[in-house]
């Protein structure tokens, strides 16, 4: 495709680092070339791609996303990422053996996206002190009180990534209810 458009593949060549730390080859194509690539094979495929893109654009309009809400922003990122992976998967249905090999990389990315979705869904069951302070406009929460409630309920806490501290503890919804009377399970604070 790039040769027929008189473009040099080196302009779009990139490296992708997978979860294992391996550097793998990839192409970073702009939207117009991506659409050209995936829609150029047959009419039914072009139609499906156009309909899917319309649905995705309507669903992931950045103007409608509350970027201050970590869960909503992360879900928007995951939706966009999965949409890209589905477009790549559609191309692979009719692609060559070489394209199928590159799909292995995409498959790993889909697994990572699914893992991230599971982690994001935990945000409805767990919350960190930092997150609750943001959502309650600066109320103070003592980790000792949360730990005591965790022990009392026989609950568990999980370690989650934090840009400032590396990892922090996230406490279950029932622990927040026991310690501070905050019901985060209903979505009020999620």
CNS distance restraints for C-alpha pairs under 8 A (distance, minus, plus):
assign (resid   1 and name CA) (resid   5 and name CA) 6.30 0.50 0.50
assign (resid   1 and name CA) (resid  37 and name CA) 7.11 0.50 0.50
assign (resid   2 and name CA) (resid   6 and name CA) 6.11 0.50 0.50
assign (resid   2 and name CA) (resid   7 and name CA) 4.97 0.50 0.50
assign (resid   2 and name CA) (resid   8 and name CA) 6.45 0.50 0.50
assign (resid   2 and name CA) (resid   9 and name CA) 6.43 0.50 0.50
assign (resid   3 and name CA) (resid   7 and name CA) 5.77 0.50 0.50
assign (resid   3 and name CA) (resid   8 and name CA) 6.94 0.50 0.50
assign (resid   7 and name CA) (resid  11 and name CA) 7.80 0.50 0.50
assign (resid   8 and name CA) (resid  12 and name CA) 7.75 0.50 0.50
assign (resid   9 and name CA) (resid  13 and name CA) 6.13 0.50 0.50
assign (resid  12 and name CA) (resid  27 and name CA) 5.29 0.50 0.50
assign (resid  12 and name CA) (resid  28 and name CA) 5.18 0.50 0.50
assign (resid  12 and name CA) (resid  29 and name CA) 6.09 0.50 0.50
assign (resid  13 and name CA) (resid  25 and name CA) 7.32 0.50 0.50
assign (resid  13 and name CA) (resid  26 and name CA) 6.10 0.50 0.50
assign (resid  13 and name CA) (resid  27 and name CA) 4.75 0.50 0.50
assign (resid  13 and name CA) (resid  28 and name CA) 6.48 0.50 0.50
assign (resid  14 and name CA) (resid  25 and name CA) 6.03 0.50 0.50
assign (resid  14 and name CA) (resid  26 and name CA) 5.18 0.50 0.50
assign (resid  14 and name CA) (resid  27 and name CA) 5.54 0.50 0.50
assign (resid  14 and name CA) (resid  28 and name CA) 6.48 0.50 0.50
assign (resid  15 and name CA) (resid  23 and name CA) 6.00 0.50 0.50
assign (resid  15 and name CA) (resid  24 and name CA) 5.39 0.50 0.50
assign (resid  15 and name CA) (resid  25 and name CA) 4.64 0.50 0.50
assign (resid  15 and name CA) (resid  26 and name CA) 5.50 0.50 0.50
assign (resid  15 and name CA) (resid  27 and name CA) 7.87 0.50 0.50
assign (resid  16 and name CA) (resid  22 and name CA) 7.99 0.50 0.50
assign (resid  16 and name CA) (resid  23 and name CA) 5.52 0.50 0.50
assign (resid  16 and name CA) (resid  24 and name CA) 5.01 0.50 0.50
assign (resid  16 and name CA) (resid  25 and name CA) 6.06 0.50 0.50
assign (resid  16 and name CA) (resid  26 and name CA) 6.19 0.50 0.50
assign (resid  17 and name CA) (resid  21 and name CA) 5.62 0.50 0.50
assign (resid  17 and name CA) (resid  22 and name CA) 5.40 0.50 0.50
assign (resid  17 and name CA) (resid  23 and name CA) 4.52 0.50 0.50
assign (resid  17 and name CA) (resid  24 and name CA) 6.13 0.50 0.50
assign (resid  18 and name CA) (resid  22 and name CA) 5.57 0.50 0.50
assign (resid  18 and name CA) (resid  23 and name CA) 6.73 0.50 0.50
assign (resid  18 and name CA) (resid  24 and name CA) 7.42 0.50 0.50
assign (resid  18 and name CA) (resid 108 and name CA) 7.77 0.50 0.50
assign (resid  18 and name CA) (resid 109 and name CA) 7.81 0.50 0.50
assign (resid  24 and name CA) (resid 105 and name CA) 7.99 0.50 0.50
assign (resid  29 and name CA) (resid  33 and name CA) 5.88 0.50 0.50
assign (resid  29 and name CA) (resid  34 and name CA) 5.78 0.50 0.50
assign (resid  30 and name CA) (resid  34 and name CA) 6.17 0.50 0.50
assign (resid  31 and name CA) (resid  35 and name CA) 6.09 0.50 0.50
assign (resid  32 and name CA) (resid  36 and name CA) 6.14 0.50 0.50
assign (resid  33 and name CA) (resid  37 and name CA) 6.03 0.50 0.50
assign (resid  34 and name CA) (resid  38 and name CA) 6.28 0.50 0.50
assign (resid  35 and name CA) (resid  39 and name CA) 5.78 0.50 0.50
assign (resid  36 and name CA) (resid  40 and name CA) 5.83 0.50 0.50
assign (resid  38 and name CA) (resid  45 and name CA) 7.99 0.50 0.50
assign (resid  38 and name CA) (resid  46 and name CA) 7.47 0.50 0.50
assign (resid  38 and name CA) (resid  49 and name CA) 7.62 0.50 0.50
assign (resid  38 and name CA) (resid  87 and name CA) 7.24 0.50 0.50
assign (resid  38 and name CA) (resid  88 and name CA) 7.59 0.50 0.50
assign (resid  38 and name CA) (resid  90 and name CA) 7.53 0.50 0.50
assign (resid  38 and name CA) (resid  91 and name CA) 5.39 0.50 0.50
assign (resid  39 and name CA) (resid  43 and name CA) 7.90 0.50 0.50
assign (resid  39 and name CA) (resid  45 and name CA) 6.22 0.50 0.50
assign (resid  39 and name CA) (resid  46 and name CA) 4.37 0.50 0.50
assign (resid  39 and name CA) (resid  49 and name CA) 6.64 0.50 0.50
assign (resid  40 and name CA) (resid  46 and name CA) 6.84 0.50 0.50
assign (resid  41 and name CA) (resid  45 and name CA) 6.97 0.50 0.50
assign (resid  41 and name CA) (resid  46 and name CA) 7.43 0.50 0.50
assign (resid  41 and name CA) (resid  94 and name CA) 8.00 0.50 0.50
assign (resid  42 and name CA) (resid  46 and name CA) 6.23 0.50 0.50
assign (resid  43 and name CA) (resid  47 and name CA) 6.12 0.50 0.50
assign (resid  44 and name CA) (resid  48 and name CA) 6.23 0.50 0.50
assign (resid  45 and name CA) (resid  49 and name CA) 6.13 0.50 0.50
assign (resid  46 and name CA) (resid  50 and name CA) 6.16 0.50 0.50
assign (resid  47 and name CA) (resid  51 and name CA) 6.18 0.50 0.50
assign (resid  48 and name CA) (resid  52 and name CA) 6.03 0.50 0.50
assign (resid  49 and name CA) (resid  53 and name CA) 6.03 0.50 0.50
assign (resid  49 and name CA) (resid  87 and name CA) 7.31 0.50 0.50
assign (resid  50 and name CA) (resid  54 and name CA) 6.19 0.50 0.50
assign (resid  51 and name CA) (resid  55 and name CA) 6.32 0.50 0.50
assign (resid  52 and name CA) (resid  56 and name CA) 6.14 0.50 0.50
assign (resid  53 and name CA) (resid  57 and name CA) 5.97 0.50 0.50
assign (resid  54 and name CA) (resid  58 and name CA) 6.20 0.50 0.50
assign (resid  55 and name CA) (resid  59 and name CA) 6.16 0.50 0.50
assign (resid  56 and name CA) (resid  60 and name CA) 5.86 0.50 0.50
assign (resid  56 and name CA) (resid  80 and name CA) 7.74 0.50 0.50
assign (resid  56 and name CA) (resid  83 and name CA) 7.11 0.50 0.50
assign (resid  57 and name CA) (resid  61 and name CA) 5.82 0.50 0.50
assign (resid  60 and name CA) (resid  64 and name CA) 7.66 0.50 0.50
assign (resid  60 and name CA) (resid  65 and name CA) 7.69 0.50 0.50
assign (resid  60 and name CA) (resid  76 and name CA) 6.31 0.50 0.50
assign (resid  60 and name CA) (resid  79 and name CA) 7.39 0.50 0.50
assign (resid  60 and name CA) (resid  80 and name CA) 7.07 0.50 0.50
assign (resid  61 and name CA) (resid  65 and name CA) 7.02 0.50 0.50
assign (resid  65 and name CA) (resid  72 and name CA) 6.88 0.50 0.50
assign (resid  65 and name CA) (resid  73 and name CA) 6.77 0.50 0.50
assign (resid  65 and name CA) (resid  76 and name CA) 7.46 0.50 0.50
assign (resid  66 and name CA) (resid  72 and name CA) 6.55 0.50 0.50
assign (resid  66 and name CA) (resid  73 and name CA) 6.74 0.50 0.50
assign (resid  67 and name CA) (resid  72 and name CA) 6.96 0.50 0.50
assign (resid  67 and name CA) (resid  73 and name CA) 5.15 0.50 0.50
assign (resid  68 and name CA) (resid  73 and name CA) 7.39 0.50 0.50
assign (resid  69 and name CA) (resid  73 and name CA) 6.10 0.50 0.50
assign (resid  70 and name CA) (resid  74 and name CA) 5.96 0.50 0.50
assign (resid  71 and name CA) (resid  75 and name CA) 6.06 0.50 0.50
assign (resid  71 and name CA) (resid 120 and name CA) 6.50 0.50 0.50
assign (resid  71 and name CA) (resid 123 and name CA) 7.01 0.50 0.50
assign (resid  71 and name CA) (resid 190 and name CA) 7.38 0.50 0.50
assign (resid  72 and name CA) (resid  76 and name CA) 6.14 0.50 0.50
assign (resid  73 and name CA) (resid  77 and name CA) 6.29 0.50 0.50
assign (resid  74 and name CA) (resid  78 and name CA) 6.12 0.50 0.50
assign (resid  74 and name CA) (resid 120 and name CA) 7.39 0.50 0.50
assign (resid  75 and name CA) (resid  79 and name CA) 5.97 0.50 0.50
assign (resid  75 and name CA) (resid 117 and name CA) 7.55 0.50 0.50
assign (resid  75 and name CA) (resid 120 and name CA) 7.38 0.50 0.50
assign (resid  76 and name CA) (resid  80 and name CA) 6.18 0.50 0.50
assign (resid  77 and name CA) (resid  81 and name CA) 6.06 0.50 0.50
assign (resid  78 and name CA) (resid  82 and name CA) 6.02 0.50 0.50
assign (resid  78 and name CA) (resid 113 and name CA) 6.45 0.50 0.50
assign (resid  78 and name CA) (resid 116 and name CA) 7.67 0.50 0.50
assign (resid  78 and name CA) (resid 117 and name CA) 7.21 0.50 0.50
assign (resid  79 and name CA) (resid  83 and name CA) 6.10 0.50 0.50
assign (resid  80 and name CA) (resid  84 and name CA) 6.35 0.50 0.50
assign (resid  81 and name CA) (resid  85 and name CA) 6.35 0.50 0.50
assign (resid  81 and name CA) (resid 113 and name CA) 7.47 0.50 0.50
assign (resid  82 and name CA) (resid  86 and name CA) 6.09 0.50 0.50
assign (resid  82 and name CA) (resid 110 and name CA) 7.02 0.50 0.50
assign (resid  82 and name CA) (resid 113 and name CA) 7.07 0.50 0.50
assign (resid  83 and name CA) (resid  87 and name CA) 6.28 0.50 0.50
assign (resid  84 and name CA) (resid  88 and name CA) 6.32 0.50 0.50
assign (resid  85 and name CA) (resid  89 and name CA) 6.10 0.50 0.50
assign (resid  85 and name CA) (resid 106 and name CA) 6.58 0.50 0.50
assign (resid  85 and name CA) (resid 109 and name CA) 7.92 0.50 0.50
assign (resid  85 and name CA) (resid 110 and name CA) 6.83 0.50 0.50
assign (resid  86 and name CA) (resid  90 and name CA) 6.17 0.50 0.50
assign (resid  87 and name CA) (resid  91 and name CA) 6.50 0.50 0.50
assign (resid  88 and name CA) (resid  92 and name CA) 6.38 0.50 0.50
assign (resid  88 and name CA) (resid 103 and name CA) 7.80 0.50 0.50
assign (resid  88 and name CA) (resid 106 and name CA) 7.71 0.50 0.50
assign (resid  89 and name CA) (resid  93 and name CA) 6.63 0.50 0.50
assign (resid  89 and name CA) (resid 103 and name CA) 7.41 0.50 0.50
assign (resid  90 and name CA) (resid  94 and name CA) 7.60 0.50 0.50
assign (resid  91 and name CA) (resid  95 and name CA) 6.03 0.50 0.50
assign (resid  92 and name CA) (resid  96 and name CA) 7.52 0.50 0.50
assign (resid  92 and name CA) (resid  99 and name CA) 6.40 0.50 0.50
assign (resid  92 and name CA) (resid 100 and name CA) 6.09 0.50 0.50
assign (resid  92 and name CA) (resid 103 and name CA) 7.14 0.50 0.50
assign (resid  95 and name CA) (resid  99 and name CA) 5.67 0.50 0.50
assign (resid  95 and name CA) (resid 100 and name CA) 6.80 0.50 0.50
assign (resid  96 and name CA) (resid 100 and name CA) 6.33 0.50 0.50
assign (resid  97 and name CA) (resid 101 and name CA) 6.39 0.50 0.50
assign (resid  98 and name CA) (resid 102 and name CA) 6.68 0.50 0.50
assign (resid  99 and name CA) (resid 103 and name CA) 6.38 0.50 0.50
assign (resid 100 and name CA) (resid 104 and name CA) 7.04 0.50 0.50
assign (resid 101 and name CA) (resid 105 and name CA) 7.85 0.50 0.50
assign (resid 102 and name CA) (resid 106 and name CA) 7.01 0.50 0.50
assign (resid 103 and name CA) (resid 107 and name CA) 6.01 0.50 0.50
assign (resid 104 and name CA) (resid 108 and name CA) 6.40 0.50 0.50
assign (resid 105 and name CA) (resid 109 and name CA) 6.42 0.50 0.50
assign (resid 106 and name CA) (resid 110 and name CA) 6.20 0.50 0.50
assign (resid 107 and name CA) (resid 111 and name CA) 6.33 0.50 0.50
assign (resid 108 and name CA) (resid 112 and name CA) 6.29 0.50 0.50
assign (resid 109 and name CA) (resid 113 and name CA) 6.14 0.50 0.50
assign (resid 110 and name CA) (resid 114 and name CA) 6.15 0.50 0.50
assign (resid 111 and name CA) (resid 115 and name CA) 6.16 0.50 0.50
assign (resid 112 and name CA) (resid 116 and name CA) 6.16 0.50 0.50
assign (resid 113 and name CA) (resid 117 and name CA) 6.18 0.50 0.50
assign (resid 114 and name CA) (resid 118 and name CA) 6.36 0.50 0.50
assign (resid 115 and name CA) (resid 119 and name CA) 6.38 0.50 0.50
assign (resid 116 and name CA) (resid 120 and name CA) 6.04 0.50 0.50
assign (resid 117 and name CA) (resid 121 and name CA) 6.12 0.50 0.50
assign (resid 118 and name CA) (resid 122 and name CA) 6.52 0.50 0.50
assign (resid 119 and name CA) (resid 123 and name CA) 7.16 0.50 0.50
assign (resid 120 and name CA) (resid 124 and name CA) 7.89 0.50 0.50
assign (resid 121 and name CA) (resid 125 and name CA) 7.47 0.50 0.50
assign (resid 122 and name CA) (resid 126 and name CA) 5.85 0.50 0.50
assign (resid 123 and name CA) (resid 127 and name CA) 6.12 0.50 0.50
assign (resid 123 and name CA) (resid 190 and name CA) 6.39 0.50 0.50
assign (resid 124 and name CA) (resid 173 and name CA) 7.88 0.50 0.50
assign (resid 124 and name CA) (resid 184 and name CA) 7.13 0.50 0.50
assign (resid 124 and name CA) (resid 185 and name CA) 5.95 0.50 0.50
assign (resid 124 and name CA) (resid 187 and name CA) 6.81 0.50 0.50
assign (resid 124 and name CA) (resid 190 and name CA) 5.38 0.50 0.50
assign (resid 125 and name CA) (resid 172 and name CA) 5.61 0.50 0.50
assign (resid 125 and name CA) (resid 173 and name CA) 5.40 0.50 0.50
assign (resid 125 and name CA) (resid 184 and name CA) 7.51 0.50 0.50
assign (resid 125 and name CA) (resid 185 and name CA) 6.08 0.50 0.50
assign (resid 126 and name CA) (resid 157 and name CA) 7.91 0.50 0.50
assign (resid 126 and name CA) (resid 170 and name CA) 5.56 0.50 0.50
assign (resid 126 and name CA) (resid 171 and name CA) 5.09 0.50 0.50
assign (resid 126 and name CA) (resid 172 and name CA) 4.28 0.50 0.50
assign (resid 126 and name CA) (resid 173 and name CA) 5.58 0.50 0.50
assign (resid 127 and name CA) (resid 131 and name CA) 6.55 0.50 0.50
assign (resid 127 and name CA) (resid 132 and name CA) 6.82 0.50 0.50
assign (resid 127 and name CA) (resid 170 and name CA) 4.85 0.50 0.50
assign (resid 127 and name CA) (resid 171 and name CA) 5.45 0.50 0.50
assign (resid 127 and name CA) (resid 172 and name CA) 6.64 0.50 0.50
assign (resid 127 and name CA) (resid 173 and name CA) 7.25 0.50 0.50
assign (resid 127 and name CA) (resid 184 and name CA) 7.95 0.50 0.50
assign (resid 127 and name CA) (resid 190 and name CA) 7.84 0.50 0.50
assign (resid 128 and name CA) (resid 132 and name CA) 6.28 0.50 0.50
assign (resid 128 and name CA) (resid 168 and name CA) 7.19 0.50 0.50
assign (resid 128 and name CA) (resid 169 and name CA) 6.09 0.50 0.50
assign (resid 128 and name CA) (resid 170 and name CA) 4.22 0.50 0.50
assign (resid 128 and name CA) (resid 171 and name CA) 6.22 0.50 0.50
assign (resid 129 and name CA) (resid 133 and name CA) 6.07 0.50 0.50
assign (resid 129 and name CA) (resid 141 and name CA) 6.36 0.50 0.50
assign (resid 129 and name CA) (resid 143 and name CA) 7.44 0.50 0.50
assign (resid 129 and name CA) (resid 169 and name CA) 7.98 0.50 0.50
assign (resid 129 and name CA) (resid 170 and name CA) 7.30 0.50 0.50
assign (resid 130 and name CA) (resid 134 and name CA) 6.38 0.50 0.50
assign (resid 131 and name CA) (resid 135 and name CA) 6.23 0.50 0.50
assign (resid 132 and name CA) (resid 136 and name CA) 5.92 0.50 0.50
assign (resid 132 and name CA) (resid 139 and name CA) 7.94 0.50 0.50
assign (resid 132 and name CA) (resid 189 and name CA) 7.44 0.50 0.50
assign (resid 133 and name CA) (resid 137 and name CA) 5.95 0.50 0.50
assign (resid 133 and name CA) (resid 138 and name CA) 4.69 0.50 0.50
assign (resid 133 and name CA) (resid 139 and name CA) 5.36 0.50 0.50
assign (resid 133 and name CA) (resid 140 and name CA) 6.47 0.50 0.50
assign (resid 133 and name CA) (resid 141 and name CA) 7.38 0.50 0.50
assign (resid 134 and name CA) (resid 138 and name CA) 5.89 0.50 0.50
assign (resid 135 and name CA) (resid 189 and name CA) 6.56 0.50 0.50
assign (resid 141 and name CA) (resid 145 and name CA) 7.98 0.50 0.50
assign (resid 142 and name CA) (resid 146 and name CA) 6.77 0.50 0.50
assign (resid 143 and name CA) (resid 147 and name CA) 6.03 0.50 0.50
assign (resid 144 and name CA) (resid 148 and name CA) 6.12 0.50 0.50
assign (resid 145 and name CA) (resid 149 and name CA) 6.27 0.50 0.50
assign (resid 145 and name CA) (resid 179 and name CA) 6.20 0.50 0.50
assign (resid 146 and name CA) (resid 150 and name CA) 6.09 0.50 0.50
assign (resid 146 and name CA) (resid 171 and name CA) 7.30 0.50 0.50
assign (resid 146 and name CA) (resid 175 and name CA) 6.47 0.50 0.50
assign (resid 146 and name CA) (resid 176 and name CA) 6.96 0.50 0.50
assign (resid 146 and name CA) (resid 179 and name CA) 5.86 0.50 0.50
assign (resid 147 and name CA) (resid 151 and name CA) 6.27 0.50 0.50
assign (resid 148 and name CA) (resid 152 and name CA) 6.09 0.50 0.50
assign (resid 149 and name CA) (resid 153 and name CA) 6.06 0.50 0.50
assign (resid 149 and name CA) (resid 175 and name CA) 5.61 0.50 0.50
assign (resid 149 and name CA) (resid 178 and name CA) 6.26 0.50 0.50
assign (resid 149 and name CA) (resid 179 and name CA) 5.78 0.50 0.50
assign (resid 150 and name CA) (resid 154 and name CA) 5.91 0.50 0.50
assign (resid 150 and name CA) (resid 155 and name CA) 4.94 0.50 0.50
assign (resid 150 and name CA) (resid 156 and name CA) 6.35 0.50 0.50
assign (resid 150 and name CA) (resid 157 and name CA) 7.46 0.50 0.50
assign (resid 150 and name CA) (resid 171 and name CA) 7.67 0.50 0.50
assign (resid 150 and name CA) (resid 175 and name CA) 5.72 0.50 0.50
assign (resid 151 and name CA) (resid 155 and name CA) 6.39 0.50 0.50
assign (resid 153 and name CA) (resid 175 and name CA) 7.34 0.50 0.50
assign (resid 155 and name CA) (resid 172 and name CA) 7.35 0.50 0.50
assign (resid 155 and name CA) (resid 175 and name CA) 7.44 0.50 0.50
assign (resid 156 and name CA) (resid 171 and name CA) 7.22 0.50 0.50
assign (resid 156 and name CA) (resid 172 and name CA) 7.07 0.50 0.50
assign (resid 157 and name CA) (resid 169 and name CA) 6.22 0.50 0.50
assign (resid 157 and name CA) (resid 170 and name CA) 5.57 0.50 0.50
assign (resid 157 and name CA) (resid 171 and name CA) 4.80 0.50 0.50
assign (resid 157 and name CA) (resid 172 and name CA) 6.37 0.50 0.50
assign (resid 158 and name CA) (resid 169 and name CA) 5.57 0.50 0.50
assign (resid 158 and name CA) (resid 170 and name CA) 5.26 0.50 0.50
assign (resid 158 and name CA) (resid 171 and name CA) 6.78 0.50 0.50
assign (resid 159 and name CA) (resid 167 and name CA) 5.86 0.50 0.50
assign (resid 159 and name CA) (resid 168 and name CA) 5.44 0.50 0.50
assign (resid 159 and name CA) (resid 169 and name CA) 4.71 0.50 0.50
assign (resid 159 and name CA) (resid 170 and name CA) 6.14 0.50 0.50
assign (resid 160 and name CA) (resid 167 and name CA) 5.22 0.50 0.50
assign (resid 160 and name CA) (resid 168 and name CA) 5.51 0.50 0.50
assign (resid 160 and name CA) (resid 169 and name CA) 6.28 0.50 0.50
assign (resid 160 and name CA) (resid 170 and name CA) 6.57 0.50 0.50
assign (resid 161 and name CA) (resid 165 and name CA) 7.97 0.50 0.50
assign (resid 161 and name CA) (resid 166 and name CA) 5.68 0.50 0.50
assign (resid 161 and name CA) (resid 167 and name CA) 4.44 0.50 0.50
assign (resid 161 and name CA) (resid 168 and name CA) 6.52 0.50 0.50
assign (resid 162 and name CA) (resid 166 and name CA) 4.94 0.50 0.50
assign (resid 162 and name CA) (resid 167 and name CA) 5.05 0.50 0.50
assign (resid 162 and name CA) (resid 168 and name CA) 6.27 0.50 0.50
assign (resid 163 and name CA) (resid 167 and name CA) 7.94 0.50 0.50
assign (resid 171 and name CA) (resid 175 and name CA) 6.28 0.50 0.50
assign (resid 171 and name CA) (resid 176 and name CA) 6.97 0.50 0.50
assign (resid 172 and name CA) (resid 176 and name CA) 6.65 0.50 0.50
assign (resid 173 and name CA) (resid 177 and name CA) 6.31 0.50 0.50
assign (resid 173 and name CA) (resid 183 and name CA) 6.61 0.50 0.50
assign (resid 173 and name CA) (resid 184 and name CA) 5.56 0.50 0.50
assign (resid 173 and name CA) (resid 185 and name CA) 5.68 0.50 0.50
assign (resid 174 and name CA) (resid 178 and name CA) 6.10 0.50 0.50
assign (resid 174 and name CA) (resid 183 and name CA) 7.61 0.50 0.50
assign (resid 175 and name CA) (resid 179 and name CA) 5.97 0.50 0.50
assign (resid 176 and name CA) (resid 180 and name CA) 5.58 0.50 0.50
assign (resid 176 and name CA) (resid 181 and name CA) 6.44 0.50 0.50
assign (resid 176 and name CA) (resid 182 and name CA) 5.57 0.50 0.50
assign (resid 176 and name CA) (resid 183 and name CA) 6.84 0.50 0.50
assign (resid 176 and name CA) (resid 184 and name CA) 7.37 0.50 0.50
assign (resid 177 and name CA) (resid 181 and name CA) 4.16 0.50 0.50
assign (resid 177 and name CA) (resid 182 and name CA) 4.65 0.50 0.50
assign (resid 177 and name CA) (resid 183 and name CA) 5.31 0.50 0.50
assign (resid 177 and name CA) (resid 184 and name CA) 7.68 0.50 0.50
assign (resid 178 and name CA) (resid 182 and name CA) 7.91 0.50 0.50
assign (resid 183 and name CA) (resid 188 and name CA) 7.34 0.50 0.50
assign (resid 183 and name CA) (resid 189 and name CA) 7.76 0.50 0.50
assign (resid 184 and name CA) (resid 188 and name CA) 5.78 0.50 0.50
assign (resid 184 and name CA) (resid 189 and name CA) 5.06 0.50 0.50
assign (resid 184 and name CA) (resid 190 and name CA) 6.10 0.50 0.50
assign (resid 185 and name CA) (resid 189 and name CA) 7.83 0.50 0.50
assign (resid 185 and name CA) (resid 190 and name CA) 7.32 0.50 0.50
assign (resid 186 and name CA) (resid 190 and name CA) 7.78 0.50 0.50
